[in-house]
Amino acid sequence: MFQFNIRGENLEVTDSIRDYVEKKVTKLERYFDTPPSSEVHVNLSVYNKEQTIEVTVPMKNLLLRAEEHNADLYAAVDLVVDKLERQIRKHKTKVNRKARQEGAPKHVFAEMERDAQSRLEEDDEEVKIVRTKRFDLKPMASEEAALQMDMLGHSFYVFTNAETDETNIVYKRRDGRYGLIET
Protein backbone atom coordinates (compact mmCIF):
# COMPACT_ATOMS: atom_id res chain seq x y z
CA MET A 1 0.00 0.00 0.00
CA PHE A 2 1.38 3.39 -0.99
CA GLN A 3 2.13 5.95 1.71
CA PHE A 4 1.84 9.53 0.44
CA ASN A 5 4.08 12.51 1.15
CA ILE A 6 2.44 15.44 -0.65
CA ARG A 7 4.06 18.88 -0.54
CA GLY A 8 2.96 22.15 -2.08
CA GLU A 9 5.23 24.97 -3.20
CA ASN A 10 3.48 28.32 -3.72
CA LEU A 11 0.29 26.28 -3.37
CA GLU A 12 -1.84 25.06 -0.49
CA VAL A 13 -2.54 21.33 -0.70
CA THR A 14 -6.27 21.12 0.01
CA ASP A 15 -8.09 17.94 0.97
CA SER A 16 -9.67 17.71 -2.50
CA ILE A 17 -6.26 17.98 -4.20
CA ARG A 18 -4.80 15.42 -1.79
CA ASP A 19 -7.72 13.01 -2.38
CA TYR A 20 -7.48 13.38 -6.16
CA VAL A 21 -3.71 12.74 -6.23
CA GLU A 22 -4.00 9.73 -3.90
CA LYS A 23 -6.91 8.27 -5.87
CA LYS A 24 -5.11 8.57 -9.21
CA VAL A 25 -1.68 7.36 -8.05
CA THR A 26 -3.19 4.45 -6.09
CA LYS A 27 -4.49 3.07 -9.41
CA LEU A 28 -0.87 2.17 -10.21
CA GLU A 29 -1.05 -0.58 -7.57
CA ARG A 30 -2.96 -2.76 -10.04
CA TYR A 31 0.29 -3.34 -11.96
CA PHE A 32 1.84 -5.15 -9.00
CA ASP A 33 1.18 -8.70 -7.82
CA THR A 34 1.57 -7.59 -4.22
CA PRO A 35 0.90 -3.92 -3.43
CA PRO A 36 4.23 -2.18 -2.88
CA SER A 37 4.73 -0.65 0.52
CA SER A 38 6.66 2.42 -0.53
CA GLU A 39 6.34 6.13 0.13
CA VAL A 40 5.16 8.16 -2.84
CA HIS A 41 6.71 11.63 -2.92
CA VAL A 42 4.50 14.22 -4.64
CA ASN A 43 5.62 17.82 -5.13
CA LEU A 44 3.05 20.30 -6.39
CA SER A 45 4.14 23.80 -7.37
CA VAL A 46 2.93 26.87 -9.20
CA TYR A 47 5.18 29.27 -11.14
CA ASN A 48 3.84 31.89 -13.51
CA LYS A 49 0.35 30.32 -13.52
CA GLU A 50 1.81 26.96 -14.61
CA GLN A 51 1.06 23.98 -12.38
CA THR A 52 3.86 21.47 -11.95
CA ILE A 53 3.58 18.02 -10.39
CA GLU A 54 6.49 15.69 -9.70
CA VAL A 55 5.80 12.14 -8.53
CA THR A 56 8.55 9.81 -7.32
CA VAL A 57 7.84 6.21 -6.33
CA PRO A 58 10.98 4.60 -4.87
CA MET A 59 10.55 0.84 -4.67
CA LYS A 60 12.86 -1.94 -3.61
CA ASN A 61 14.61 -2.34 -6.96
CA LEU A 62 13.00 0.25 -9.18
CA LEU A 63 12.51 4.01 -9.19
CA LEU A 64 9.50 5.46 -10.99
CA ARG A 65 9.57 9.22 -11.57
CA ALA A 66 7.54 11.56 -13.72
CA GLU A 67 7.01 15.31 -13.98
CA GLU A 68 4.33 17.29 -15.81
CA HIS A 69 3.49 20.95 -16.36
CA ASN A 70 0.00 22.20 -17.21
CA ALA A 71 -2.25 25.21 -16.62
CA ASP A 72 -4.73 22.91 -14.84
CA LEU A 73 -3.46 21.01 -11.78
CA TYR A 74 -5.92 18.13 -12.19
CA ALA A 75 -4.92 17.68 -15.83
CA ALA A 76 -1.25 17.66 -14.75
CA VAL A 77 -2.04 14.89 -12.23
CA ASP A 78 -3.74 12.82 -14.96
CA LEU A 79 -0.79 13.34 -17.33
CA VAL A 80 1.81 12.37 -14.73
CA VAL A 81 -0.09 9.17 -13.85
CA ASP A 82 -0.26 8.31 -17.56
CA LYS A 83 3.52 8.75 -17.78
CA LEU A 84 4.08 6.47 -14.80
CA GLU A 85 1.78 3.81 -16.32
CA ARG A 86 3.74 3.96 -19.58
CA GLN A 87 7.01 3.52 -17.67
CA ILE A 88 5.64 0.45 -15.88
CA ARG A 89 4.22 -1.10 -19.07
CA LYS A 90 7.42 -0.42 -21.03
CA HIS A 91 9.53 -1.97 -18.31
CA LYS A 92 7.21 -4.96 -18.00
CA THR A 93 7.24 -5.55 -21.78
CA LYS A 94 11.02 -5.35 -21.92
CA VAL A 95 11.45 -7.93 -19.16
CA ASN A 96 8.82 -10.28 -20.61
CA ARG A 97 10.44 -10.09 -24.05
CA LYS A 98 13.79 -10.93 -22.51
CA ALA A 99 12.20 -13.87 -20.65
CA ARG A 100 10.68 -15.25 -23.88
CA GLN A 101 14.02 -14.95 -25.67
CA GLU A 102 15.73 -16.91 -22.93
CA GLY A 103 12.93 -19.49 -22.85
CA ALA A 104 12.31 -18.87 -19.15
CA PRO A 105 8.86 -19.00 -17.55
CA LYS A 106 6.83 -15.83 -17.56
CA HIS A 107 8.31 -13.22 -15.24
CA VAL A 108 6.30 -11.36 -12.64
CA PHE A 109 6.78 -7.68 -11.93
CA ALA A 110 8.79 -8.31 -8.77
CA GLU A 111 11.42 -10.06 -10.87
CA MET A 112 11.43 -7.15 -13.30
CA GLU A 113 12.30 -4.85 -10.44
CA ARG A 114 15.36 -6.97 -9.59
CA ASP A 115 16.48 -6.89 -13.22
CA ALA A 116 16.05 -3.13 -13.37
CA GLN A 117 18.16 -2.63 -10.26
CA SER A 118 20.98 -4.78 -11.61
CA ARG A 119 20.91 -2.83 -14.89
CA LEU A 120 21.04 0.45 -12.98
CA GLU A 121 24.04 -0.78 -11.00
CA GLU A 122 25.78 -1.85 -14.23
CA ASP A 123 25.09 1.54 -15.79
CA ASP A 124 26.58 3.27 -12.74
CA GLU A 125 29.85 1.36 -13.22
CA GLU A 126 30.05 2.20 -16.92
CA VAL A 127 30.27 5.99 -16.77
CA LYS A 128 31.88 7.12 -19.99
CA ILE A 129 33.11 10.63 -20.67
CA VAL A 130 32.44 11.26 -24.36
CA ARG A 131 33.80 14.78 -24.69
CA THR A 132 36.26 17.02 -22.87
CA LYS A 133 36.42 20.80 -23.21
CA ARG A 134 39.11 23.13 -21.92
CA PHE A 135 38.85 26.89 -21.77
CA ASP A 136 40.23 29.88 -19.88
CA LEU A 137 37.91 31.45 -17.32
CA LYS A 138 37.60 35.16 -17.93
CA PRO A 139 36.96 37.30 -14.83
CA MET A 140 33.53 38.93 -15.14
CA ALA A 141 30.41 39.89 -13.21
CA SER A 142 27.61 37.34 -12.93
CA GLU A 143 25.31 39.52 -15.08
CA GLU A 144 27.90 39.51 -17.88
CA ALA A 145 28.23 35.72 -17.55
CA ALA A 146 24.43 35.38 -17.93
CA LEU A 147 24.59 37.46 -21.12
CA GLN A 148 27.47 35.31 -22.45
CA MET A 149 25.47 32.17 -21.68
CA ASP A 150 22.44 33.51 -23.57
CA MET A 151 24.57 34.55 -26.56
CA LEU A 152 26.05 31.04 -26.74
CA GLY A 153 22.64 29.41 -26.32
CA HIS A 154 23.80 27.31 -23.36
CA SER A 155 21.86 26.44 -20.21
CA PHE A 156 24.85 27.19 -17.92
CA TYR A 157 28.13 29.12 -18.02
CA VAL A 158 31.30 28.70 -15.92
CA PHE A 159 33.30 31.84 -15.15
CA THR A 160 35.63 33.49 -12.64
CA ASN A 161 33.78 36.00 -10.49
CA ALA A 162 35.60 39.34 -10.84
CA GLU A 163 34.65 40.40 -7.29
CA THR A 164 35.60 37.23 -5.39
CA ASP A 165 38.11 35.70 -7.85
CA GLU A 166 36.37 32.31 -7.38
CA THR A 167 34.91 29.95 -9.97
CA ASN A 168 31.13 30.40 -10.27
CA ILE A 169 28.41 28.93 -12.46
CA VAL A 170 25.41 30.82 -13.77
CA TYR A 171 22.48 28.78 -15.09
CA LYS A 172 19.02 29.27 -16.56
CA ARG A 173 16.15 28.06 -14.39
CA ARG A 174 12.95 26.46 -15.68
CA ASP A 175 11.00 29.55 -14.70
CA GLY A 176 13.15 31.62 -17.10
CA ARG A 177 15.16 33.37 -14.41
CA TYR A 178 18.85 32.85 -13.63
CA GLY A 179 20.62 31.04 -10.81
CA LEU A 180 24.19 31.40 -9.53
CA ILE A 181 26.27 28.61 -8.01
CA GLU A 182 29.23 29.79 -5.94
CA THR A 183 31.95 27.22 -5.31
BELNOR-V759967 format. One record per run of one state. SS is the DSSP state (helix for helix, strand for strand, loop for the rest). FROM is the first residue (numbers start at 1). TO is the last residue. Records with the same first field share a line. If there is no record, write none. Layout:
# BELNOR-V759967
SS: FROM-TO, FROM-TO
This chain:
# BELNOR-V759967
loop: 1-2, 10-14, 32-38, 48-49, 59-62, 71-72, 103-108, 126-138, 141-141, 153-155, 162-166, 173-177, 183-183
strand: 3-9, 39-47, 50-58, 63-70, 139-140, 156-161, 167-172, 178-182
helix: 15-31, 73-102, 109-125, 142-152
